[in-house]
Amino acid sequence: MSASGLAEARRRMTNRGIHPAAIEVFARYYRDVEAGARGTIPEAGITPLADLPQLEAFSATEAERAEALRRTAMIKLNGGLGTSMGLDGPKSALVVREGLTFLDVIARQVLALRARYAVELPVLFMDSFRTQADTLAVLSAYPDLAVDGLPLDFLQGAEPKLCADDLSPVDWPQDPELEWCPPGHGDVYLALSTTGLLDRLREKGIRYAFLSNADNLGATCDPDIAAWLLRHDVPYLAEVCERTVNDRKGGHLARRVSDGRIVLRDSAMVVPGEEEFFGDIDRHRTFHANNLWVDLDVVARLLTEGDGHLGLPIIVNRKTVDPTRPDSTPVIQLETAMGAAIEAVDGSQALLVPRTRFRPVKTTNELALLRSDRYRLDADSHVVTTTDAPEPYVDLGKAFALVPDFERRFAHGVPSLRECTSLRVIGDVVFGADVVCRGDVTVSADTDPGGGSTGPLQIPDGAVLGVS
């Protein structure tokens, strides 16, 4: 570790055209790591968050909703490629329902809100250098989506991946683009500022930005939440949901003992050996849905006071330079989370929202659920359930983990899951058309005595699996 590593990182970022303010923020975090920062939050330093206000207890008038939406802009985080699901383009360009991609559904949700409340409601996608072209190609089908004076997207920053042993910028001649990474979605605040969009939104009278992930179709721009913010004059709001056993790895909010501020703790910020506390859903009863609302005037003031540095805690993310090759050079990525801004804003609050506002697709298990007959799109393109029964547990196994394999094994569509309580698939299985799953279903492919595969198990058209 030496000044030469930072100097080389600065040179590469300058040559790439990274904004000087972003380079200085990177340099601050580089020095923190060089000095030994690990970005962890010990359990002893926090207390669980409790007694939160609930969205379902609030009711707004139509006039309040319309006024709130007139002062709101949507920002969708759209920098992910979905490589863990076998995709080589933006995950948001994946078809999720009825032939529509995430981007299609989001665009239709926005247009429906505009029509209902007669508001402008700008929507901006924060793209990465790897997702921008494909995203804009999909969105070109919606010529009315862009708002006058604003683009549809802006680029998040980029920074060098650093060799884990000496913090020098990594070299990877096989694919030089893999030498770079985004600085986490906490970069959204600075990116809005350096692109000039922060000022342009404020000039349009926009007070609040609603930020969420593009792969979470439950994260609609809820007019009741927007109205709640205005009524209570809240500068920053984080949405949280009740935690279940399936959410043990999700980040959660807590209150810092030293100053009483609310903080966000992600899994990468857990002190080694304290994983059991992080995963204790009885102690930390809610998780951060990564849906948040922030006052843009407050963001502008904090960025000015900090010379572009919002004071977000660092996340030291350890990976390999080529994420598809575990044997490639170990690197660290210096990241921040946008939700961590909650500790920087005086008066920040958390709001307990229904689980319907958290419908992400991180794996093909969740993709199967979203494509199944348990859900549909309503007239406003909101994802709604078709049954009151609890959502089934789905584990499709390794054979379905990548989208191309998933599509081949479900070539005729995902089975009916309306009456299913759990679906577990073991091994190589191919499903026919109009398959129905009822109750608890386990499907296991046969293997020969020597352990080799005898070929995929074929589930015939019209088969009824589970309870008859």
C-alpha positions, -999 to +999 in steps of 0.1 A: +000+000+000+015+033-011+008+067-027+016+052-060-016+030-060-038+060-055-019+081-080-024+054-106-061+052-098-064+089-102-046+088-135-069+061-149-101+078-137-090+112-152-082+095-185-116+079-185-133+113-180-145+107-144-157+140-128-131+155-105-155+155-075-160+118-079-122+112-081-118+131-048-146+110-031-129+078-043-095+091-029-111+097+005-124+061+007-090+048-007-072+065+022-097+051+047-091+016+035-053+022+035-056+033+071-074+001+080-111+009+077-132-022+071-166-007+070-181-029+096-208-022+122-205-042+154-237-055+171-227-038+204-228-005+187-265-006+176-299-014+190-329-028+170-353-004+154-388-006+168-422+011+170-422+023+134-451+042+117-470+021+092-481+031+057-514+011+061-524+034+090-522+065+067-548+078+043-544+107+019-569+126-002-567+126-040-557+162-039-529+155-015-517+126-037-517+147-069-498+176-052-472+152-037-466+135-071-462+169-088-432+174-065-417+140-070-393+124-094-386+086-098-350+073-101-345+037-109-311+020-102-303+002-134-266-006-135-268-043-130-261-069-157-276-099-140-244-120-146-253-142-116-284-153-136-264-159-168-273-126-185-249-105-205-271-074-207-291-053-183-313-075-160-340-049-165-343-060-201-353-095-191-389-105-199-408-109-166-445-111-175-467-112-205-438-105-229-428-074-210-394-066-195-389-048-162-383-016-182-416-020-201-435-025-168-419+005-151-426+027-181-462+017-181-465+022-144-452+058-148-475+066-177-505+053-158-497+075-128-493+105-150-526+099-167-545+094-134-532+124-115-524+147-144-488+152-133-454+153-150-437+127-128-402+125-143-385+091-143-347+087-146-327+055-149-292+055-134-274+033-159-238+020-159-215+020-188-226-016-195-264-011-194-270+023-210-273+014-247-296-016-242-318+002-217-324+032-241-332+008-269-360-008-249-373+026-237-374+039-272-408+022-275-422+049-251-416+082-269-437+101-243-418+088-213-391+115-213-400+148-196-392+180-214-358+193-203-347+160-188-330+129-202-343+094-195-311+083-180-277+093-165-246+074-159-233+064-125-196+067-119-168+042-124-137+034-104-108+010-107-110-024-089-081-026-066-058-056-060-066-070-026-029-074-016-016-039-023-045-017-033-030-010-068-055-008-097-059-043-112-048-051-147-069-076-167-058-076-204-083-104-213-111-079-208-100-044-197-136-033-189-135-058-160-108-036-144-136-012-136-166-013-114-194+011-103-189+026-068-221+012-054-255+028-057-246+053-030-230+071-060-265+082-071-264+114-051-230+126-065-240+115-100-271+135-099-251+165-089-222+162-114-246+156-143-265+188-134-297+168-129-300+177-092-303+214-100-325+208-130-350+187-110-351+214-082-356+241-108-387+222-120-401+223-084-393+187-076-387+183-039-385+145-034-367+118-054-381+083-050-352+058-055-355+021-060-341-009-078-352-015-114-356-052-107-382-045-079-415-042-096-433-037-063-415-004-059-441+018-075-442+056-069-468+053-042-488+086-040-498+079-004-461+077+007-454+109-012-483+126+005-472+113+039-437+129+034-452+163+026-477+162+054-450+154+080-422+174+063-398+144+063-364+150+047-355+113+042-376+081+044-365+045+042-391+018+034-388-014+055-407-046+055-413-073+081-385-098+080-390-136+074-365-164+073-360-157+036-347-122+044-319-131+068-293-119+043-310-086+036-297-053+051-315-038+080-318-005+098-308-001+134-302+028+158-266+037+166-259+037+204-234+065+203-256+092+188-291+077+183-290+080+145-306+054+123-280+035+103-281+008+076-261-024+081-257-046+050-243-081+051-209-069+039-208-046+070-212-074+096-182-080+119-168-115+113-183-139+139-215-118+144-235-133+115-259-149+139-270-114+152-274-101+117-296-130+107-317-130+139-352-120+126-366-118+161-340-092+171-339-072+139-375-076+128-375-056+096-353-053+065-345-024+042-364-027+010-339-004-008-369+019-016-362+054-003-374+090-006-351+120-001-355+157-001-333+170-030-327+204-013-312+185+016-290+164-007-278+196-025-269+212+009-251+182+022-231+178-010-221+214-009-210+213+027-190+181+021-174+191-012-192+163-029-188+139+000-220+129+017-202+110+044-216+076+035-199+047+053-176+026+032-184-010+021-153-030+013-166-056-012-142-085-018-145-102-052-124-115-081-116-093-111-136-116-134-167-125-114-172-157-135-137-170-126-130-177-089-093-182-099-089-147-112-071-119-093-087-111-059-098-075-058-117-051-035-143-027-047-149+005-027-186+009-025-213+028-007-251+022-003-276+049-011-296+038+019-267+046+042-276+083+036-302+079+063-275+085+090-264+118+073-298+135+072-312+150+104-348+139+109-346+108+089-374+083+094-383+047+085-418+036+074-432+000+077-447-008+043-465-039+030-446-068+015-462-060-018-436-032-022-408-057-023-410-080-053-373-082-065-360-108-089-325-117-078-327-154-088-346-176-112-366-188-082-382-154-080-385-151-117-406-183-117-429-169-091-434-136-110-441-154-142-465-178-126-503-176-124-500-164-088-495-129-102-509-107-129-505-071-141-535-048-134-546-019-156-519+003-142-492-024-147-489-030-110-480-066-100-509-080-080-516-114-066-543-137-079-548-155-046-547-147-009-527-178-001-491-173+012-464-172-014-449-207-020-413-215-013-395-222-046-361-238-050-354-248-086-319-260-080-286-255-099-299-268-132-323-237-135-299-211-120-291-195-153-318-178-174-309-197-207-313-231-188-344-219-171-360-209-204-351-243-220-366-263-191-397-241-189-401-237-227-439-239-224-442-217-194-438-219-156-462-245-139-494-233-122-484-223-086-518-209-074-524-239-052-488-247-045-472-242-010-437-253-020-418-264-051-384-280-050-367-293-081-337-316-079-315-323-109-322-320-146-359-317-152-379-304-182-415-293-178-442-297-204-471-273-210-499-267-186-483-284-156-501-278-123-484-279-088-505-284-057-495-284-021-458-294-014-441-306-045-407-321-049-395-332-084-363-352-085-345-364-117-334-401-117-297-409-117-281-442-125-264-463-097-230-449-107-241-413-101-243-403-137-273-387-153-298-407-174-309-376-191-335-350-181-367-360-164-396-351-187-427-338-170-455-344-195-480-318-207-509-314-183-493-332-154-507-325-119-480-327-093-485-330-056-519-332-039-545-346-063 
